[in-house]
Amino acid sequence: MTDQRTEDEVIAIIPGMTRTRLVAFLQAEVILPIRRKTFEGNAPVFGRIDIARMQLLCDLADGLDLDDDALGVVMSLIDQLHMARRDLRVLALAVEAEAPDVRARIGAAFRNSRR
């Protein structure tokens, strides 16, 4: 079983997804699918992350009545938050690998910065 979906499959499995909406998401570049060669040319193929993003986009568009520009801003902020979380996870692993005295100094500096 593959984790890749075609445009028709995406429209069928995501509530609220229409071909018009899918095209708008692609044009706004809030979804960046991979391309697969077909007899007709290059067709977009969507992975699990694309599917999750499109479900979120549909929920935001329908639930909060956000237009395409607002959706782009919200998705940019979500992407930035995910990158910050990833960076913090990497930093935490690096700190954890340090000697206890270094970890203590880093912890103290962190606590002092929050005052």
N, C-alpha and C positions, 0 to 999 in steps of 0.2 A: 504494500500500500504506500502511496506517495503522499507527501505533505504539500504537494503543489496543486493549485486549483486554477482552472481556466476562468475567464470572465463569466461565462454562463453558469459555472458551478458557484462562483462567488455570489452572483445575483440570486441563485436559488437557496443558498444556505444562510445568508445574512438578512435578518429581518429589516425591512425598510430600504434595502439596497435596490436601486434601479439602474438601468444602463446609463441614463442621464447623470445620475449621481456619481456613478463609478467614473464616467468620463470627466466629470468636474473634479473629482479627487485626483485623478491622474494629471489633469491640466494644471491643477494647483500644486502638484508635486508633493502632496502630503502622503502619498503612497508611491513608492518607487519599486515596481515589480521587476523581476528578472525577465529576460526575453528568451523565448524558445522559437527555434526555426520551425516553420511549418511549410506546407506547399504554397500557401497564400502569402508568405512572408514571415515577419517576426511577430509573434503573438505574446502579449504579456502573460506571465505565469505568477501566481501569488502564493507565497509561503505562509506559514503559521503566523508569523509576526504581522505580515500584511493583513491577514484575516482579522487578527485582534485589533489592529489599528482601524480597519474599516468598520468593525462593530462599534468601537468607541466613537468614531466619527459620526456614524448614523445615530447613535444614542445622543451625542451632543447636539447634532443638527436638529433632531426631532424633539428631544427633551428640553433643550434650552433655546431652541429656535435660533441657532447661530448660523450666520451666513458663511460663505466660503472664506472670506477674509478673516473673520473671527476664528473659524476652525483652524486656519493656518497658524494664527497667533497662539491659540491654545495648544496645538500639537507641538509647536516649537518650544513652548514652555515645558510641556511634559517631557519632550526629548532632553531638554537641558536638565531637568530634575533627575531623569534616569542616568545621565552622564555624571552628575554630581554624586549620586548614590554609588555608582560604580567606582568613581575616584576615591570616595571615602572608604569603601570596602578595601580597595588596594592599599590605601594609607594605613588602615587599621591592621591589615596583615603585615605590613612593613614594620609598624610599631611593635606588634606582638613578637616579631622576630628579634627585637633588640634586647639587650641586657636589662635586668630589672631596674637598675638605677636610671638608665636612659628612659625606660617606660615611665618611671615615677616622675622624672623631670618634665617629660612631655605632658603627662596627666596634670601636673601642677600648673604648667603654662596654659593648658586648655581651660582648666577651672578658673584661673585668674583672668583669662580673657573674657569670661562670661559675666564678670562682676560689673 
